[in-house]
Amino acid sequence: MSITHGQHELDTCDLRLQALINAVARQVDVEVVQGHRSHEQAMQNVASGHSHTLHSKHEANPSLAVDVGPAGMLAAWTKGHDLPGEAYVKLSNIVLSEAKKRGIKIRWGGDWDMKGDGNKQGQLNDLVHYEIMEG
């Protein structure tokens, strides 16, 4: 198992996220889409509809957020498709379990309120997004 794409993106993240995703990658193949992003990148992402916020944890340096998904995700995206939602949920279970073992409080973009019951109607589903919750 490994990080099949985006190791350089993971390297821009907080050391806790790096250790977490590397541990996950020993269990399942993953692709890292983005770690740190500049404010200019954030503005471009909002303009293109890929993000809804200009002030995300991705802008911290090192990044307190990482976008990571199951292997094969990027190939599907380039063809205008996506992997089934179950693939992201399966990965989230591994990430959240590993984070709990390490004592890292993580929020997943598929369950913003962290109640374990997924997002509600009208909430953004950002199934690749994981962020460290401080405090």
SULRAFEN-V120530 format. One record per residue. RES is the residue in one small letter. SS is DSSP state (hx for helix, st for strand, lp for the rest). D_CENTER is the distance of its C-alpha to the mean C-alpha in Angstrom with 2 decimals. Layout:
res=[RES | RES]
ss=[SS | SS]
d_center=[D_CENTER | D_CENTER]
This chain:
res=[m | s | i | t | h | g | q | h | e | l | d | t | c | d | l | r | l | q | a | l | i | n | a | v | a | r | q | v | d | v | e | v | v | q | g | h | r | s | h | e | q | a | m | q | n | v | a | s | g | h | s | h | t | l | h | s | k | h | e | a | n | p | s | l | a | v | d | v | g | p | a | g | m | l | a | a | w | t | k | g | h | d | l | p | g | e | a | y | v | k | l | s | n | i | v | l | s | e | a | k | k | r | g | i | k | i | r | w | g | g | d | w | d | m | k | g | d | g | n | k | q | g | q | l | n | d | l | v | h | y | e | i | m | e | g]
ss=[lp | lp | st | st | st | lp | hx | hx | hx | hx | lp | lp | st | lp | hx | hx | hx | hx | hx | hx | hx | hx | hx | hx | hx | lp | lp | lp | lp | st | st | st | st | st | lp | lp | lp | lp | hx | hx | hx | hx | hx | hx | hx | hx | hx | hx | lp | lp | lp | lp | lp | lp | lp | lp | hx | hx | hx | lp | lp | lp | st | lp | st | st | st | st | st | st | lp | lp | hx | hx | hx | hx | hx | hx | lp | lp | lp | lp | lp | lp | hx | hx | hx | hx | hx | hx | hx | hx | hx | hx | hx | hx | hx | hx | hx | hx | hx | hx | lp | lp | lp | st | st | st | lp | lp | lp | lp | lp | lp | lp | lp | lp | lp | lp | lp | lp | lp | lp | lp | lp | lp | lp | lp | st | st | st | st | lp | lp | lp]
d_center=[17.90 | 15.86 | 13.21 | 14.84 | 13.41 | 11.96 | 13.34 | 14.60 | 11.29 | 10.27 | 13.79 | 13.21 | 11.14 | 13.01 | 14.83 | 13.54 | 9.91 | 11.72 | 13.92 | 11.46 | 9.52 | 13.07 | 14.45 | 12.17 | 13.16 | 16.70 | 16.43 | 14.73 | 14.03 | 10.51 | 9.68 | 7.64 | 7.84 | 7.80 | 8.37 | 11.47 | 12.99 | 16.58 | 18.06 | 19.63 | 16.41 | 15.21 | 18.61 | 18.37 | 15.08 | 16.85 | 20.01 | 18.57 | 16.90 | 13.29 | 12.68 | 14.93 | 14.99 | 16.59 | 15.84 | 12.19 | 11.04 | 9.94 | 13.75 | 14.66 | 16.07 | 14.72 | 11.31 | 10.33 | 6.69 | 4.28 | 2.79 | 4.11 | 6.78 | 10.37 | 13.08 | 15.01 | 12.39 | 13.34 | 16.98 | 16.87 | 15.45 | 18.27 | 20.72 | 19.64 | 18.36 | 15.28 | 14.89 | 16.13 | 14.08 | 15.28 | 13.33 | 9.96 | 11.88 | 13.28 | 10.15 | 9.05 | 12.63 | 12.49 | 9.54 | 11.28 | 14.61 | 14.07 | 12.90 | 16.03 | 18.17 | 17.27 | 17.87 | 14.52 | 13.85 | 10.22 | 9.37 | 7.20 | 7.40 | 9.76 | 12.06 | 12.39 | 15.72 | 14.67 | 17.82 | 16.56 | 17.97 | 15.23 | 15.37 | 18.85 | 20.61 | 19.85 | 16.40 | 13.56 | 11.42 | 7.92 | 7.00 | 3.87 | 2.80 | 3.93 | 7.12 | 10.43 | 13.28 | 16.40 | 19.82]
